[in-house]
Amino acid sequence: MKKVQYAIVDIETTGGNASGSCITEIAIIIHDGKKVLDRYETLVNPQKEIPLPIFALTGINNDMVRDAPLFDDIADKVLELLTDRIFVAHNVNFDYSFVRHELEKAGFKWTARKLCTVRAARKIRPGLGSYSLGKLCSSLDIPIENRHRAGGDADATVLLFSRLLEWDHEREIEKMVKNTAQDQRLPPNLPPADFEQLPEKPGVYYFYNEQKKVIYVGKAVNLKKRVASHFTGHKITSQRQNFLRDIHGISFEICATELMALLLECTEIQKLWPMYNRALKRFEPKYGLYCYQARNDYSYLAIGKVGKFQGGIELFNSIYDGINLLRSLAQQFEIDYRFCIYSSTQGEGFQKKDTANLPDVLHHNSQIEKAIAFLSSNRKSFAIIDKGRVAEERSCIWIEKGHFYGMGYITTDVGFTETSELKEHVTPYKSNQYLMQLITTHAAKYPKKVFFSK
C-alpha cells in the first residue's frame, strides 16, 4: 500500500481572492508524515501591480517579481509536486483556491484532498486564544522566521504539522483527510459539533462570526443538507472566501412547515440585518397609499414614498402597483381625478382651469371614505392550521385584517370555539407585503388549511 504523502503549501498573493488576484510567491514542501522529502520555492510574476498594502505586509515589490517566472512556466512543476498528495495549508481553502485556479488557467484540471492546520489544531490543541499562524506558533513555542513570505510560513506550517502529528493520539488527522470527512468541506473556523447537531428537518439556520454576531440567516426544508450546500463547490469570489472564513458557529430553529421557515427567515433578516444576506433585504415596501385633507376641505388619495414611521393605508413594492390600485379605486367609487395624487411631482390644489365643476365636498369626502372602507373590508382575518413539529401539536399562522400577525404552535388537546382564539397562542411578528404575498399564495394553494374568523 502506497504511503500517504503531504504537500504543505503557502502562497503570497496580490489580494484576497483568486478570481481577481494572482500568486506572487509559492512554497511547496513534501512531507511523508515523519520527515521532509522535498522543497520547492519561487517568486512568481503576477503580471499586475502589487498593491502597497500587500508590499507592506510581505515585503514583495514589483521589482522583485519582474524577472520571476509566470505561473504558466511553473505549472508543470507545481502539478507534479501536488499530484497524489494531500494538500496541507493553514486556512487551506485560501491557498487551495488560488492554486487550483492558476492551474486551471494553465490548462490543468486538478483536485486533491485537503487538510487545514487551523482545523487540525483546533481539534488536537483546543482552547487556545488564537489559531492564526503567528499566534499559534507563539503559543506552541514553534519558531517562525520570514513571516508573511511563502517559504517562512511554509516552514512554520511544517513544524506545526509535525507537532500535530506527534500529539494526535485520537488520530484526528487520519479522520480529517478521508474523502468523506466533513473536514474536507467545512469552513476552517466552524466547530464540527455545530454542523453535526443540525437535524434533517425544516427550519431556519444562523451563521455567527467570531464576535457571536449573526452574519447570515437562511431557511431550509432539510437543515443539514442546506447548510452543507454552502460549503461545497469551488467558487473563488472574495465574497464567498470571506463568508466561509467568517463562519465561527451555527444555530438553528426547527419549523413545522416550509412556509413557517420562509416567514421566520424573512422576519429575522429584517430584524437582524445580517451582513451576508442581500436578497430579502429588498422586500421592504417603498410606497404607500395615503389619505389627507387639504386646506380646501377636500380629501385626497395619494401615492407616496413610505417614511420611516409612516404606515399607509396600503403598502407597495413599486410605485406602479400603487398607481394601479389608486386608479381602480377612483374608477370604482367615481372619485374625481383631480383629488388623486399619483406621484410627488404633482402639486396639491388646482390651476385655475381645473377648478370648474368641482364635486360637492361632502359627497366627495364620503366617496373617499367608502373607498378606504372597501380596502379595509377586503382584509380578512384567518388562520392557516397545519402539522406541528411533533405529532402532539399543530402549527398556526394568524392573519389579522389582511396583515400577518404572528405564528406559533398549539398542542392537540387545546380546544377552541372561535377561530379568533388562535390569535392568543401565536408569537407576534412584524408584517410586510412580501410575507403576505407568501401567505396568500399558500392559502390559495391549500384552501382546506385556511380557517376564516367570523
Secondary structure, DSSP 8 states (H G I E B T S, - for coil): -----EEEEEEEESSS-TTT--EEEEEEEEE-SSSEEEEEEEE---SS---HHHHHHH---HHHHTTS--HHHHHHHHHHHHTTSEEEETTHHHHHHHHHHHHHHTT------EEEHHHHHHHHSTT-S--SHHHHHHHTT----STTSHHHHHHHHHHHHHHHHHH-TT-HHHHHTSTT-GGGTS-TTS-HHHHHT--SSSEEEEEE-TTS-EEEEEEESSHHHHHHHTT-S----HHHHHHHHH--EEEEEE-SSHHHHHHHHHHHHHHH--TT--GGGGGS--EEEEEEE-TTS-EEEEEEE--TT---SEEESSHHHHHHHHHHHHHHTT--GGGEE-STTS-SS--GGG-TT---HHHHHHHHHHHHHHHHHT---EEEEEE-SSTTEEEEEEEETTEEEEEEEEETT---SSGGGGGGGSEE----HHHHHHHHHHHHH-GGGEEE--
